[in-house]
Amino acid sequence: MDERQANNEDTIKLNKAQFGREAAKYVTSKIHSNQEDLNFALKIINPQDHWECLDIATGAGHLAHIISQSTKHVIASDITPQMLGEAALLAEDKQITNISFEEIDVHSIPHEDNKFDLVTSRIAP
């Protein structure tokens, strides 16, 4: 393993620890759950019912949840397992069934090219 890979792995571990501790707060965060912002994003995206979608750094899944209402399927991805757990619980509460959750490092997405009609990342960038 070269120095760059080691640094990347250390950064991933730190991010997982930091965001893992805060995961539950993302469910009710006024910034992340702002319905006006989510509705605006939905209007811009104009999702289609046949789309396969990937939401990167989904956090508690707010954008993934709203996109799932108008698409075939959404993969809500995050590097932090605790975030995915919160997103899954929230999806269950909202009775969303066309969403799945995957722990994914954005630097190495394990899906073939051109699989998704839409790839989003709302606040993380």
PyMOL commands that set and color helices and strands:
alter all, ss='L'
color gray80, all
select helices_A, chain A and resi 3-28+35-45+62-68+81-93
alter helices_A, ss='H'
color red, helices_A
select strands_A, chain A and resi 52-55+73-78+99-103+118-120
alter strands_A, ss='S'
color yellow, strands_A
deselect
rebuild
show_as cartoon
